[in-house]
Amino acid sequence: MPKFSEKIEVYIFKWIELLFKENDLQNLKGDILQIGCCETGLISQFICSLFYPDILYCIDEWNNVETYNQFIDNITEITKSNYHITTDFKIIEKYKNPIKFLLIDFEKLTDNIKNSIIDFIKNNFKKGVIVFINFKNNKDLIDKYFKDNYVNINDIAFIQK
């Protein structure tokens, strides 16, 4: 029987796959980013498989070496190495490429990083899909910037442009 978190991840997978097809993301030009990565790597693996051969850029602080190593082991096991990992959140301040898919896991992000992400979205996101997960403690922040532009279903929010 799957663990609770695995059930949630399967739910997220179904929504991402639906949004992927509905928005023809395979044919849209742009990069794929995940900000905040779970050590299981399940969501990252799914995104890598769905978007292959596009590269998934994984951005996380990785405060714990053991967690980082577990993520690397898990994501390497299933993907075709179509990912790039960085701990440098400053990359989002300098990022200029268009984004077609962005997944943000708010669970462990600091307030400074959250604000940088909001600025990043406002400046770089023109067409595609954004998925917010684990954001219920940050709902005010999402409402402030995206009030009428997102759908919230069971604490998973989606923005489509």
CYANA upper distance limits for C-alpha pairs under 8 A (distance plus 0.5 A):
  2 PRO  CA      6 GLU  CA      6.26
  2 PRO  CA      7 LYS  CA      6.83
  3 LYS  CA      7 LYS  CA      6.98
  4 PHE  CA      8 ILE  CA      6.99
  5 SER  CA      9 GLU  CA      6.67
  6 GLU  CA     10 VAL  CA      6.68
  7 LYS  CA     11 TYR  CA      6.85
  8 ILE  CA     12 ILE  CA      6.77
  9 GLU  CA     13 PHE  CA      6.57
  9 GLU  CA     42 LEU  CA      7.94
  9 GLU  CA     43 ILE  CA      7.20
 10 VAL  CA     14 LYS  CA      6.83
 11 TYR  CA     15 TRP  CA      7.06
 12 ILE  CA     16 ILE  CA      6.64
 12 ILE  CA    156 ILE  CA      8.13
 13 PHE  CA     17 GLU  CA      6.54
 13 PHE  CA     43 ILE  CA      7.74
 13 PHE  CA     46 PHE  CA      7.57
 14 LYS  CA     18 LEU  CA      6.66
 15 TRP  CA     19 LEU  CA      6.63
 16 ILE  CA     20 PHE  CA      6.42
 16 ILE  CA    131 VAL  CA      8.46
 17 GLU  CA     21 LYS  CA      6.81
 17 GLU  CA     50 LEU  CA      8.05
 18 LEU  CA     22 GLU  CA      6.50
 19 LEU  CA     23 ASN  CA      6.36
 19 LEU  CA    129 VAL  CA      7.78
 20 PHE  CA     24 ASP  CA      6.43
 20 PHE  CA     25 LEU  CA      5.71
 20 PHE  CA     26 GLN  CA      7.78
 21 LYS  CA     25 LEU  CA      7.23
 23 ASN  CA    128 GLY  CA      7.43
 23 ASN  CA    129 VAL  CA      8.29
 23 ASN  CA    160 GLN  CA      8.43
 24 ASP  CA     28 LEU  CA      7.04
 25 LEU  CA     29 LYS  CA      8.49
 25 LEU  CA    100 LYS  CA      7.21
 25 LEU  CA    101 PHE  CA      8.19
 25 LEU  CA    128 GLY  CA      7.41
 26 GLN  CA     51 PHE  CA      6.95
 28 LEU  CA    100 LYS  CA      7.14
 28 LEU  CA    128 GLY  CA      8.20
 29 LYS  CA     98 PRO  CA      8.00
 29 LYS  CA     99 ILE  CA      8.41
 29 LYS  CA    100 LYS  CA      7.18
 30 GLY  CA     97 ASN  CA      7.34
 30 GLY  CA     98 PRO  CA      5.32
 30 GLY  CA     99 ILE  CA      5.12
 30 GLY  CA    100 LYS  CA      5.23
 30 GLY  CA    101 PHE  CA      8.25
 31 ASP  CA     54 ASP  CA      8.22
 31 ASP  CA     55 ILE  CA      7.92
 31 ASP  CA     56 LEU  CA      8.02
 31 ASP  CA     57 TYR  CA      8.48
 31 ASP  CA     97 ASN  CA      7.44
 31 ASP  CA     98 PRO  CA      6.77
 31 ASP  CA     99 ILE  CA      5.15
 31 ASP  CA    100 LYS  CA      6.12
 31 ASP  CA    101 PHE  CA      7.23
 32 ILE  CA     54 ASP  CA      8.04
 32 ILE  CA     55 ILE  CA      7.19
 32 ILE  CA     56 LEU  CA      5.59
 32 ILE  CA     57 TYR  CA      6.72
 32 ILE  CA     99 ILE  CA      6.72
 32 ILE  CA    100 LYS  CA      6.61
 32 ILE  CA    101 PHE  CA      5.33
 32 ILE  CA    102 LEU  CA      6.42
 33 LEU  CA     56 LEU  CA      6.14
 33 LEU  CA     57 TYR  CA      5.22
 33 LEU  CA     58 CYS  CA      6.59
 33 LEU  CA     59 ILE  CA      8.07
 33 LEU  CA     99 ILE  CA      8.10
 33 LEU  CA    101 PHE  CA      6.87
 33 LEU  CA    102 LEU  CA      5.34
 33 LEU  CA    103 LEU  CA      6.86
 34 GLN  CA     44 SER  CA      8.11
 34 GLN  CA     56 LEU  CA      7.64
 34 GLN  CA     57 TYR  CA      6.66
 34 GLN  CA     58 CYS  CA      5.44
 34 GLN  CA     59 ILE  CA      6.63
 34 GLN  CA    102 LEU  CA      6.28
 34 GLN  CA    103 LEU  CA      5.20
 34 GLN  CA    104 ILE  CA      6.37
 34 GLN  CA    105 ASP  CA      8.34
 35 ILE  CA     58 CYS  CA      6.66
 35 ILE  CA     59 ILE  CA      5.30
 35 ILE  CA     60 ASP  CA      6.56
 35 ILE  CA    102 LEU  CA      8.18
 35 ILE  CA    103 LEU  CA      6.76
 35 ILE  CA    104 ILE  CA      5.29
 35 ILE  CA    105 ASP  CA      6.73
 36 GLY  CA     58 CYS  CA      7.97
 36 GLY  CA     59 ILE  CA      6.55
 36 GLY  CA     60 ASP  CA      5.36
 36 GLY  CA     61 GLU  CA      8.26
 36 GLY  CA    104 ILE  CA      6.58
 36 GLY  CA    105 ASP  CA      5.41
 36 GLY  CA    106 PHE  CA      7.35
 36 GLY  CA    107 GLU  CA      8.19
 36 GLY  CA    108 LYS  CA      7.74
 36 GLY  CA    109 LEU  CA      7.65
 37 CYS  CA     41 GLY  CA      7.46
 37 CYS  CA     44 SER  CA      7.83
 37 CYS  CA     58 CYS  CA      7.42
 37 CYS  CA     59 ILE  CA      7.68
 37 CYS  CA     60 ASP  CA      6.58
 37 CYS  CA    105 ASP  CA      7.38
 38 CYS  CA     42 LEU  CA      8.10
 38 CYS  CA     43 ILE  CA      8.09
 38 CYS  CA     71 PHE  CA      7.76
 39 GLU  CA     67 THR  CA      6.04
 39 GLU  CA     68 TYR  CA      7.22
 39 GLU  CA     70 GLN  CA      6.44
 39 GLU  CA     71 PHE  CA      4.96
 39 GLU  CA     74 ASN  CA      8.38
 40 THR  CA     70 GLN  CA      7.49
 40 THR  CA     71 PHE  CA      6.28
 40 THR  CA     74 ASN  CA      6.73
 40 THR  CA     75 ILE  CA      8.46
 41 GLY  CA     45 GLN  CA      6.43
 41 GLY  CA     71 PHE  CA      5.83
 41 GLY  CA     72 ILE  CA      8.32
 41 GLY  CA     74 ASN  CA      6.09
 41 GLY  CA     75 ILE  CA      5.81
 42 LEU  CA     46 PHE  CA      6.68
 42 LEU  CA     74 ASN  CA      8.11
 42 LEU  CA     75 ILE  CA      7.86
 43 ILE  CA     47 ILE  CA      6.70
 44 SER  CA     48 CYS  CA      6.60
 44 SER  CA     56 LEU  CA      8.32
 44 SER  CA     58 CYS  CA      8.40
 44 SER  CA     75 ILE  CA      7.31
 45 GLN  CA     49 SER  CA      6.68
 45 GLN  CA     75 ILE  CA      6.06
 45 GLN  CA     78 ILE  CA      6.95
 45 GLN  CA     79 THR  CA      6.49
 46 PHE  CA     50 LEU  CA      6.56
 47 ILE  CA     51 PHE  CA      6.52
 47 ILE  CA     56 LEU  CA      7.85
 48 CYS  CA     52 TYR  CA      6.17
 48 CYS  CA     53 PRO  CA      8.33
 48 CYS  CA     54 ASP  CA      8.02
 48 CYS  CA     55 ILE  CA      7.64
 48 CYS  CA     56 LEU  CA      6.63
 48 CYS  CA     79 THR  CA      6.77
 48 CYS  CA     80 LYS  CA      8.41
 48 CYS  CA     82 ASN  CA      6.82
 48 CYS  CA     83 TYR  CA      7.49
 49 SER  CA     79 THR  CA      6.96
 49 SER  CA     80 LYS  CA      8.49
 51 PHE  CA     55 ILE  CA      8.23
 52 TYR  CA     82 ASN  CA      7.41
 53 PRO  CA     82 ASN  CA      6.93
 54 ASP  CA     82 ASN  CA      7.01
 55 ILE  CA     82 ASN  CA      5.18
 55 ILE  CA     83 TYR  CA      5.42
 55 ILE  CA     84 HIS  CA      7.44
 56 LEU  CA     82 ASN  CA      6.84
 56 LEU  CA     83 TYR  CA      4.98
 56 LEU  CA     84 HIS  CA      6.73
 57 TYR  CA     83 TYR  CA      6.27
 57 TYR  CA     84 HIS  CA      5.39
 57 TYR  CA     85 ILE  CA      6.49
 57 TYR  CA     86 THR  CA      8.18
 58 CYS  CA     83 TYR  CA      7.58
 58 CYS  CA     84 HIS  CA      6.54
 58 CYS  CA     85 ILE  CA      5.22
 58 CYS  CA     86 THR  CA      6.80
 59 ILE  CA     85 ILE  CA      6.56
 59 ILE  CA     86 THR  CA      5.62
 59 ILE  CA     87 THR  CA      6.23
 59 ILE  CA     88 ASP  CA      7.55
 59 ILE  CA     89 PHE  CA      7.20
 60 ASP  CA     85 ILE  CA      8.44
 60 ASP  CA     86 THR  CA      7.13
 60 ASP  CA     87 THR  CA      5.61
 60 ASP  CA     88 ASP  CA      8.04
 60 ASP  CA     89 PHE  CA      7.80
 61 GLU  CA     87 THR  CA      5.30
 61 GLU  CA     88 ASP  CA      7.72
 61 GLU  CA     89 PHE  CA      8.05
 62 TRP  CA     67 THR  CA      7.45
 62 TRP  CA     68 TYR  CA      6.11
 62 TRP  CA     87 THR  CA      7.12
 63 ASN  CA     68 TYR  CA      8.48
 64 ASN  CA     68 TYR  CA      6.81
 65 VAL  CA     69 ASN  CA      6.58
 66 GLU  CA     70 GLN  CA      6.62
 67 THR  CA     71 PHE  CA      6.67
 68 TYR  CA     72 ILE  CA      6.76
 69 ASN  CA     73 ASP  CA      6.65
 70 GLN  CA     74 ASN  CA      6.58
 71 PHE  CA     75 ILE  CA      6.49
 72 ILE  CA     76 THR  CA      6.33
 73 ASP  CA     77 GLU  CA      6.66
 74 ASN  CA     78 ILE  CA      7.72
 75 ILE  CA     79 THR  CA      6.60
 76 THR  CA     80 LYS  CA      8.01
 76 THR  CA     81 SER  CA      6.99
 89 PHE  CA     93 GLU  CA      8.22
 89 PHE  CA    113 ILE  CA      7.75
 90 LYS  CA     94 LYS  CA      7.31
 91 ILE  CA     95 TYR  CA      6.38
 92 ILE  CA    116 SER  CA      7.87
 92 ILE  CA    117 ILE  CA      7.59
 92 ILE  CA    120 PHE  CA      6.73
 93 GLU  CA    116 SER  CA      7.41
 93 GLU  CA    120 PHE  CA      7.06
 95 TYR  CA    120 PHE  CA      8.38
 95 TYR  CA    124 ASN  CA      8.27
 96 LYS  CA    124 ASN  CA      7.18
 97 ASN  CA    124 ASN  CA      7.67
 98 PRO  CA    124 ASN  CA      6.37
 98 PRO  CA    125 PHE  CA      6.92
 98 PRO  CA    126 LYS  CA      7.68
 99 ILE  CA    124 ASN  CA      7.14
 99 ILE  CA    125 PHE  CA      6.18
 99 ILE  CA    126 LYS  CA      7.92
 99 ILE  CA    127 LYS  CA      7.85
 99 ILE  CA    128 GLY  CA      7.46
100 LYS  CA    125 PHE  CA      8.08
100 LYS  CA    127 LYS  CA      6.66
100 LYS  CA    128 GLY  CA      4.78
100 LYS  CA    129 VAL  CA      6.67
101 PHE  CA    128 GLY  CA      6.25
101 PHE  CA    129 VAL  CA      5.44
101 PHE  CA    130 ILE  CA      6.32
102 LEU  CA    129 VAL  CA      6.93
102 LEU  CA    130 ILE  CA      5.20
102 LEU  CA    131 VAL  CA      6.74
103 LEU  CA    130 ILE  CA      6.30
103 LEU  CA    131 VAL  CA      5.17
103 LEU  CA    132 PHE  CA      6.50
103 LEU  CA    133 ILE  CA      8.14
104 ILE  CA    130 ILE  CA      8.21
104 ILE  CA    131 VAL  CA      6.73
104 ILE  CA    132 PHE  CA      5.46
104 ILE  CA    133 ILE  CA      6.74
105 ASP  CA    109 LEU  CA      8.35
105 ASP  CA    132 PHE  CA      6.62
105 ASP  CA    133 ILE  CA      5.40
105 ASP  CA    134 ASN  CA      6.26
105 ASP  CA    135 PHE  CA      7.72
106 PHE  CA    114 LYS  CA      8.18
106 PHE  CA    132 PHE  CA      7.81
106 PHE  CA    133 ILE  CA      6.88
106 PHE  CA    134 ASN  CA      5.87
106 PHE  CA    135 PHE  CA      5.80
106 PHE  CA    138 ASN  CA      8.15
107 GLU  CA    133 ILE  CA      8.36
107 GLU  CA    134 ASN  CA      5.82
107 GLU  CA    135 PHE  CA      7.32
109 LEU  CA    113 ILE  CA      6.73
109 LEU  CA    114 LYS  CA      6.91
110 THR  CA    114 LYS  CA      6.73
111 ASP  CA    115 ASN  CA      6.71
112 ASN  CA    116 SER  CA      6.75
113 ILE  CA    117 ILE  CA      6.62
114 LYS  CA    118 ILE  CA      6.88
115 ASN  CA    119 ASP  CA      6.87
116 SER  CA    120 PHE  CA      6.51
117 ILE  CA    121 ILE  CA      6.62
118 ILE  CA    122 LYS  CA      6.78
118 ILE  CA    145 TYR  CA      8.16
119 ASP  CA    123 ASN  CA      6.71
120 PHE  CA    124 ASN  CA      6.34
120 PHE  CA    125 PHE  CA      8.24
121 ILE  CA    125 PHE  CA      5.65
126 LYS  CA    161 LYS  CA      7.33
127 LYS  CA    160 GLN  CA      7.87
127 LYS  CA    161 LYS  CA      5.26
128 GLY  CA    160 GLN  CA      6.32
128 GLY  CA    161 LYS  CA      5.88
129 VAL  CA    158 PHE  CA      7.44
129 VAL  CA    159 ILE  CA      6.11
129 VAL  CA    160 GLN  CA      5.17
129 VAL  CA    161 LYS  CA      7.11
130 ILE  CA    158 PHE  CA      6.14
130 ILE  CA    159 ILE  CA      5.57
130 ILE  CA    160 GLN  CA      7.16
131 VAL  CA    156 ILE  CA      7.50
131 VAL  CA    157 ALA  CA      6.16
131 VAL  CA    158 PHE  CA      5.22
131 VAL  CA    159 ILE  CA      7.15
132 PHE  CA    156 ILE  CA      6.26
132 PHE  CA    157 ALA  CA      5.49
132 PHE  CA    158 PHE  CA      6.97
133 ILE  CA    155 ASP  CA      7.08
133 ILE  CA    156 ILE  CA      5.43
133 ILE  CA    157 ALA  CA      7.18
134 ASN  CA    155 ASP  CA      7.15
134 ASN  CA    156 ILE  CA      7.65
135 PHE  CA    139 LYS  CA      6.50
135 PHE  CA    155 ASP  CA      7.23
135 PHE  CA    156 ILE  CA      8.11
136 LYS  CA    155 ASP  CA      6.60
138 ASN  CA    142 ILE  CA      7.09
139 LYS  CA    143 ASP  CA      6.49
140 ASP  CA    144 LYS  CA      6.49
141 LEU  CA    145 TYR  CA      7.19
142 ILE  CA    146 PHE  CA      6.15
142 ILE  CA    147 LYS  CA      7.34
143 ASP  CA    147 LYS  CA      4.69
143 ASP  CA    148 ASP  CA      8.38
146 PHE  CA    150 TYR  CA      6.81
149 ASN  CA    159 ILE  CA      6.64
149 ASN  CA    160 GLN  CA      8.35
150 TYR  CA    157 ALA  CA      6.80
150 TYR  CA    158 PHE  CA      5.88
150 TYR  CA    159 ILE  CA      5.15
150 TYR  CA    160 GLN  CA      8.04
151 VAL  CA    157 ALA  CA      5.84
151 VAL  CA    158 PHE  CA      5.76
151 VAL  CA    159 ILE  CA      7.15
152 ASN  CA    156 ILE  CA      6.15
152 ASN  CA    157 ALA  CA      4.75
152 ASN  CA    158 PHE  CA      7.13
153 ILE  CA    157 ALA  CA      6.73
